[in-house]
Amino acid sequence: MKKVKDIAIFGAGGFGREVACLLRKINAVEPTWNFIGFYDDGLEKGSRVDYGEILGGIADLNVVDRPLSVVVALGNPKTLQTVVEKITNDNIDFPNIISPDVALLDSDNFRMGKGNVVSVGNFFSCNVSMGDFNTFVLYSTVGHDCTFGNFNCLMPGTRISGNVTIGDVNLFGSNSVVIQGKTIGDNTTVAAGSVVMTNLKDGHTYMGCPAKKVF
């Protein structure tokens, strides 16, 4: 029988609470996680939000003296990267959290690193790979032969077509689209509802259909 592991969530906002619900959904299929509460630097230790207690902030997390799995549940890729880099406790591990209803067209050719969160309703075609700490919030699709780096956040309804290469620390707004064969570099933002039809330069925000650089 699979051993149930203690797990906490960093980030007690809306997405963090969604992840708490996701852990329940996973446990309903197979008992996997014992959720112990949230860590969040913006809330008082010992207070409560929906679904759990605030156990402290990063400083408290970094002195945990036993093995603990942690999900970093933040929807801003730059903040996500910053928080992960501040967690230095060797007792902490970062599992991949995948909703039971996620559809993998070819699970044998799906690769991911650590700390990724794939929530309800997402679909991945064949030959998809990703690095660490990528977030797929709700109901996005990823086409064949796509690669993702680290710390990318896809908001609900994002559509990534086939043969797309995505770097690090990018944000895709709700219902944004990337057409086939394009390359997204690093530190870009694609606004909600935008359609990416060209390769994007690093460090800019793109908006519209077709998506144009706005700053």
HURATA-V723471 format. One line per field, one symbol per residue. ss: DSSP state (H for helix, E for strand, L for the rest). psi: psi as a letter, one per 40 degrees, with the letter a starting at -180 (. if undefined). burial: + if it has 9 or more other ideal C-beta (glycine too) atoms within 8 Angstrom, else -. A space follows every 10 residues. Layout:
ss->???
psi->???
burial->???
This chain:
ss->LLLLEEEEEE LLLHHHHHHH HHHHHHHHHL LLEEEEEEEL LLLLLLLEEL LEEELLLHHH HLLLLLLEEE EELLLLHHHH HHHHHHLLLL LEELLLEELL LLEELLHHHE ELLLLLEELL LLEELLLEEE LLLLEELLLL EELLLLEELL LLEELLLLEE LLLLEELLLL EELLLLEELL LLEELLLLEE LLLLEELLLE LLLLEEELEL LEELL
psi->hhhhihiihh hfaddddddd dddddddddh hdhgheaihh eeihheiiih eiiheaaddd deehfihhih hhghehdddd dddddehehe ehigihhhid ehhhdgdefh iibieihhah eihhaifhii bifihhchfi ihaifiiibi fihhiheihh aifhhhbifi hhihfihhii eihhbifihh iheihheiii iifihiiahi hihd.
burial->----++++++ +++-++++++ +++++++--- -++-++++++ --+-+---+- -+-++-++-+ ++-+---+++ +++++-++-+ +-++--+-+- -+-++++-+- -+---+---+ -+++++++++ +++++-++++ ++++++++-+ ++++++++++ ++++++++++ ++++++++++ +++++++++- -+-+++++++ +--+++---+ -+-+++++-- +--+-
